[in-house]
Amino acid sequence: MVYNFRIVSDEVENFKREIKIDADATFLDLKNAICDSVDFDKTQLSSFFICDSNWEKRQEVTLEDMDTTSDQDVYLMEDTPLSDLIDDEGQRLMFTFDYMTDRSFYMEMKELIPGINLKDPICSLSLGKAPQQNVDLDEFVAKVDAKAAAAAEDFDEDFYGSDSYNEDEFDAAGFDEMTFDQ
């Protein structure tokens, strides 16, 4: 069985990769295929996160065991086959490739192709230039601060509401029968 993953970035417009990989391959194999497709250094620390439909991180698959005292199971890339944690089309993942700035690729398993196997992963689609693997931390912070400042300018004083109280805005239905302990 083959999985077809689509990979995008929130940093670079028109960036897209598709990787086809055997379901029995490991997360390490997938990481290496992604790194090859974007010319990233494979030795950098990275992790996959299995996400829900809202991109909330649920389970980490890491390159190295950081010897955490977490009560969650530790999944290592080299020991974990993709099929152990991924079995449905539409499954979302994040591939965090830069821990210092928490930069990631967003991935979705677009297609499950039964009846065939792949010896090696294939990059079947390569559009656009990938973001840099590592960025200067000061430069990154300056960009984030500039975006936050620009966003703050979009808010005017009425954004937070007015200072006057309007009784019609507060629906007290149901409060008549409640008592509050003081």
CORWOUR-V876126 format. One record per backbone hydrogen bond with DSSP energy under -0.5 kcal/mol. NH is the residue of the N-H (numbers start at 0). CO is the residue of the C=O. E is the energy in kcal/mol with one decimal. If there is no record, write none. Layout:
nh = {NH	NH}
co = {CO	CO}
e = {E	E}
This chain:
nh = {1	2	3	4	4	5	6	7	8	9	14	15	15	16	17	18	19	20	20	22	24	26	26	27	29	30	31	32	33	34	35	36	37	37	38	38	39	43	46	47	48	49	50	51	54	57	58	60	61	62	65	74	74	75	76	78	79	79	80	81	82	83	84	84	85	89	90	91	92	93	94	95	95	96	96	97	101	102	104	105	106	107	108	109	109	110	112	112	113	115	121	123	123	124	126	139	140	141	142	143	144	145	146	147	148	149	150	151	152	153	153	154	158	159	160	166	168	169	170	171	174	175	177}
co = {112	20	110	2	18	107	16	105	14	103	11	13	126	6	124	4	121	2	18	0	21	76	79	76	25	26	27	28	29	30	31	32	33	34	34	35	34	40	95	60	93	58	91	55	51	49	49	47	74	45	63	59	72	73	61	75	75	76	78	24	22	80	80	81	81	108	87	50	106	48	104	46	93	94	102	102	97	97	94	7	92	5	90	3	107	3	1	110	111	112	19	17	121	17	15	135	136	137	138	139	140	141	142	143	144	145	146	147	148	149	150	151	155	156	157	164	165	166	168	169	171	171	174}
e = {-2.4	-3.3	-2.5	-0.6	-3.0	-2.7	-3.2	-2.6	-0.5	-0.5	-1.0	-0.5	-2.6	-2.1	-2.0	-2.3	-3.1	-2.4	-0.5	-2.9	-1.7	-0.8	-1.9	-1.5	-1.8	-2.7	-2.6	-2.1	-2.4	-2.8	-2.5	-1.9	-1.1	-0.6	-0.8	-0.5	-2.3	-1.0	-1.7	-3.0	-2.4	-3.2	-2.8	-1.9	-1.8	-3.2	-1.4	-2.9	-2.5	-1.6	-0.6	-0.7	-0.6	-0.5	-2.6	-0.9	-1.1	-0.7	-0.7	-3.1	-1.9	-1.6	-0.6	-1.4	-2.1	-3.9	-1.6	-0.7	-2.3	-2.0	-2.4	-2.6	-0.6	-0.7	-1.4	-1.5	-0.8	-1.8	-2.2	-2.7	-3.1	-2.0	-2.6	-2.2	-1.1	-1.4	-3.5	-0.6	-0.8	-0.6	-2.8	-1.8	-1.0	-1.2	-3.1	-2.5	-2.6	-2.2	-2.0	-2.3	-2.7	-2.2	-2.2	-2.4	-2.4	-2.3	-2.2	-2.2	-1.6	-0.7	-0.8	-1.1	-1.9	-0.5	-1.7	-0.5	-1.9	-1.2	-0.7	-0.8	-2.4	-0.5	-0.9}
